[in-house]
Amino acid sequence: AFIWLWKYAVDNEWIDPLFAAAPGETFTSFRELFTERLFWDDLIVTSREALLGWGFGSSAGVIVGLLLGRWARAAKAFGPFLTFFNATPKIALAPIFILWFGIGEASKVFTAAIAVFSIVQIPTQAASALTDTDLDTMAKTMGANQLQRFRKIVLPGILPAIFGALRLAAVISLLVVVFTEFIASRRGLGQRLIAATNAFEMDVAFAIMAVLAIMALIINAAIGLLERRFLRWQETRSSGSVAML
């Protein structure tokens, strides 16, 4: 239905034909992209920037979220500073990071990492702070040390929140990288997309947007597989509950 509506809108010139491309033209350009060596180079650059930004930002977000969630004094001390930092529009910092780190990959990775950090840190901190204190106290009474309590109680309790944040962070990382490539970049799908738009090659632009959407779906699916792998105990527990009922 969407493709039919898209074709109908283009054929009836709901949008100026200069600024739009029909589904058939887009699909043709989509196929042609995969025969170009430069396209694969741009795809690799954007994928690497997005994955590195997501990895660095998510790791820092999980660590800081765990620390602040488990230690209330640290949360009170650093909470106002993190609130101010999280309220700052990260994408607005992209031009500054480009000046600092240049137009290469480093500025894109750093911008994506900064944007991803708060997306992961806030849910991780909230989930850590809401860990069942009764279970923690019982484990401590039974002689469990700090590491054992973290592995058996805290980590299983916060993993669902962390994986949900990681899914969103991966997509945001890709979007931030592409937007930063719009501003200044040597290579990447964002630079290629803005160049196609400026040249009014709308079929190429639409094809690249389709590629970016597919990339987001693949990343989301990969994290989903990891989530099911690490949270299999939830399915087991649910099955046991149903069996007992």
C-alpha positions as CSV (number, residue, x, y, z in Angstrom):
1,A,0.0,0.0,0.0
2,F,2.8,2.4,0.8
3,I,4.6,1.7,-2.5
4,W,1.4,2.2,-4.4
5,L,0.7,5.5,-2.6
6,W,4.3,6.5,-3.3
7,K,4.0,5.8,-7.0
8,Y,0.5,7.4,-7.2
9,A,1.9,10.6,-5.5
10,V,4.8,10.8,-7.9
11,D,2.8,10.1,-11.0
12,N,0.2,12.8,-10.1
13,E,3.0,15.3,-9.1
14,W,1.8,15.8,-5.6
15,I,5.5,16.7,-5.1
16,D,7.6,18.4,-7.8
17,P,9.1,15.6,-9.9
18,L,12.4,17.3,-9.6
19,F,12.4,16.5,-5.9
20,A,11.1,13.0,-5.9
21,A,11.7,9.6,-7.6
22,A,9.2,6.8,-8.4
23,P,9.6,3.4,-6.8
24,G,10.8,1.9,-10.1
25,E,13.6,4.4,-10.5
26,T,14.6,4.0,-6.9
27,F,14.8,0.2,-7.1
28,T,16.9,0.5,-10.3
29,S,19.3,2.9,-8.5
30,F,19.3,0.6,-5.5
31,R,20.5,-2.3,-7.6
32,E,23.1,-0.2,-9.3
33,L,24.6,0.9,-6.0
34,F,25.6,-2.6,-5.2
35,T,27.7,-2.9,-8.3
36,E,29.8,0.2,-7.4
37,R,33.0,-0.2,-5.5
38,L,32.8,3.3,-4.0
39,F,29.4,2.5,-2.5
40,W,30.8,-0.4,-0.6
41,D,33.7,1.8,0.6
42,D,31.2,4.4,1.9
43,L,29.0,1.6,3.4
44,I,32.0,0.3,5.3
45,V,33.0,3.7,6.6
46,T,29.6,4.6,7.9
47,S,29.1,1.2,9.4
48,R,32.5,1.4,11.2
49,E,31.8,4.9,12.5
50,A,28.3,3.9,13.8
51,L,29.5,0.7,15.4
52,L,32.5,2.3,17.1
53,G,30.4,5.2,18.4
54,W,27.8,2.8,19.6
55,G,30.3,0.6,21.3
56,F,32.2,3.3,23.1
57,G,29.1,5.3,24.1
58,S,27.2,2.2,25.3
59,S,30.1,0.8,27.3
60,A,30.6,4.2,29.1
61,G,26.8,4.5,29.7
62,V,26.6,1.0,31.2
63,I,29.6,1.6,33.5
64,V,28.5,5.0,34.7
65,G,24.9,3.8,35.1
66,L,25.9,0.9,37.2
67,L,28.1,3.0,39.4
68,L,25.5,5.7,40.0
69,G,22.7,3.2,40.4
70,R,24.5,1.2,43.1
71,W,26.0,4.1,45.0
72,A,23.5,6.7,46.0
73,R,26.1,9.1,47.2
74,A,27.8,9.2,43.9
75,A,24.4,9.7,42.2
76,K,23.7,12.7,44.4
77,A,27.1,14.2,43.8
78,F,27.3,13.7,40.0
79,G,23.5,13.7,39.2
80,P,23.2,17.5,38.5
81,F,26.2,17.5,36.2
82,L,24.9,14.5,34.2
83,T,21.5,16.1,34.0
84,F,23.1,19.2,32.5
85,F,25.2,17.1,30.1
86,N,22.2,15.0,29.0
87,A,20.1,18.1,28.4
88,T,22.7,19.4,26.0
89,P,21.7,18.7,22.3
90,K,24.5,16.4,21.3
91,I,24.0,16.9,17.5
92,A,24.6,20.6,18.0
93,L,28.1,19.8,19.2
94,A,29.0,18.0,15.9
95,P,30.5,21.1,14.2
96,I,32.7,21.7,17.3
97,F,33.9,18.1,17.3
98,I,34.7,18.4,13.5
99,L,36.9,21.4,14.3
100,W,38.6,19.5,17.1
101,F,39.1,16.1,15.4
102,G,38.9,17.0,11.7
103,I,36.6,15.7,9.0
104,G,37.8,12.1,9.3
105,E,36.1,9.3,11.2
106,A,37.2,10.4,14.7
107,S,34.7,13.3,14.8
108,K,31.8,11.0,13.7
109,V,32.7,8.3,16.3
110,F,33.0,10.8,19.1
111,T,29.7,12.6,18.3
112,A,27.9,9.2,18.1
113,A,29.4,8.1,21.4
114,I,28.4,11.2,23.2
115,A,24.8,10.9,21.8
116,V,24.6,7.2,22.7
117,F,26.0,7.6,26.3
118,S,22.9,9.2,27.9
119,I,20.5,6.8,26.1
120,V,22.2,3.8,27.8
121,Q,23.3,5.5,31.1
122,I,19.8,6.6,32.2
123,P,18.0,3.3,31.9
124,T,20.9,1.4,33.3
125,Q,21.1,3.7,36.4
126,A,17.3,3.5,36.9
127,A,17.3,-0.3,36.6
128,S,20.3,-0.7,39.0
129,A,18.7,1.5,41.6
130,L,15.4,-0.6,41.4
131,T,17.1,-3.9,42.0
132,D,15.2,-6.0,44.5
133,T,16.8,-5.1,47.9
134,D,15.2,-8.2,49.6
135,L,17.0,-10.5,47.3
136,D,20.2,-8.6,47.7
137,T,19.9,-8.7,51.5
138,M,19.1,-12.4,51.5
139,A,22.1,-13.2,49.3
140,K,24.3,-11.2,51.6
141,T,23.0,-12.9,54.6
142,M,23.7,-16.3,53.0
143,G,27.4,-15.3,52.5
144,A,27.4,-14.1,48.9
145,N,30.2,-11.6,48.2
146,Q,29.8,-8.4,46.1
147,L,30.7,-10.1,42.8
148,Q,28.3,-13.0,43.4
149,R,25.5,-10.7,44.3
150,F,26.2,-8.6,41.1
151,R,26.2,-11.7,38.9
152,K,23.2,-13.4,40.3
153,I,20.9,-10.6,41.3
154,V,21.9,-7.2,39.9
155,L,22.9,-8.3,36.3
156,P,19.8,-10.4,35.6
157,G,17.6,-7.6,36.9
158,I,19.1,-4.9,34.7
159,L,19.8,-6.8,31.4
160,P,16.3,-6.3,29.9
161,A,16.6,-2.5,30.4
162,I,20.2,-2.5,29.0
163,F,19.3,-4.4,25.9
164,G,16.3,-2.1,25.3
165,A,18.6,0.9,25.5
166,L,21.2,-0.8,23.3
167,R,18.6,-1.3,20.6
168,L,17.7,2.4,20.6
169,A,21.3,3.5,20.9
170,A,22.4,1.5,17.8
171,V,19.8,3.3,15.6
172,I,20.6,6.7,17.1
173,S,24.3,6.1,16.5
174,L,23.7,5.4,12.8
175,L,21.5,8.5,12.5
176,V,24.0,10.8,14.3
177,V,26.9,9.5,12.1
178,V,24.9,10.1,8.9
179,F,23.9,13.6,10.1
180,T,27.5,14.4,11.0
181,E,28.6,13.2,7.6
182,F,26.2,15.8,6.1
183,I,28.2,18.6,7.7
184,A,31.7,17.6,6.7
185,S,33.1,14.2,5.6
186,R,35.6,12.6,3.2
187,R,33.6,9.4,2.8
188,G,30.4,7.7,4.0
189,L,26.8,7.2,3.1
190,G,25.8,10.5,4.6
191,Q,28.2,12.4,2.4
192,R,27.0,10.4,-0.6
193,L,23.3,11.1,0.3
194,I,23.8,14.9,0.6
195,A,25.8,15.0,-2.6
196,A,23.0,13.1,-4.5
197,T,20.4,15.5,-3.0
198,N,22.3,18.6,-4.0
199,A,22.6,17.2,-7.5
200,F,18.9,16.5,-7.6
201,E,19.6,12.7,-8.2
202,M,16.6,11.8,-6.1
203,D,16.5,8.2,-7.2
204,V,20.0,7.7,-5.8
205,A,19.1,9.6,-2.6
206,F,16.0,7.5,-2.1
207,A,18.1,4.3,-2.7
208,I,20.7,5.4,-0.1
209,M,17.9,6.1,2.4
210,A,16.6,2.6,1.8
211,V,20.1,1.2,2.4
212,L,20.3,3.1,5.7
213,A,16.9,1.7,6.8
214,I,18.0,-1.8,6.0
215,M,21.2,-1.2,8.0
216,A,19.1,-0.2,11.0
217,L,17.0,-3.3,10.7
218,I,20.1,-5.6,10.5
219,I,21.7,-3.9,13.6
220,N,18.4,-4.2,15.5
221,A,18.0,-7.8,14.6
222,A,21.6,-8.6,15.6
223,I,21.1,-7.1,19.1
224,G,17.8,-8.9,19.3
225,L,19.6,-12.2,18.8
226,L,22.0,-11.4,21.6
227,E,19.1,-10.4,23.8
228,R,17.4,-13.7,23.3
229,R,20.7,-15.5,23.9
230,F,21.4,-13.7,27.2
231,L,17.8,-13.6,28.5
232,R,16.9,-17.3,27.8
233,W,16.3,-17.7,31.6
234,Q,13.2,-15.4,31.3
235,E,11.6,-17.9,28.9
236,T,12.6,-20.8,31.1
237,R,11.1,-19.1,34.1
238,S,7.9,-18.2,32.3
239,S,7.5,-21.8,31.0
240,G,8.0,-23.1,34.5
241,S,5.4,-20.7,35.9
242,V,2.9,-21.8,33.3
243,A,3.6,-25.4,33.9
244,M,3.1,-25.0,37.7
245,L,-0.2,-23.2,37.1
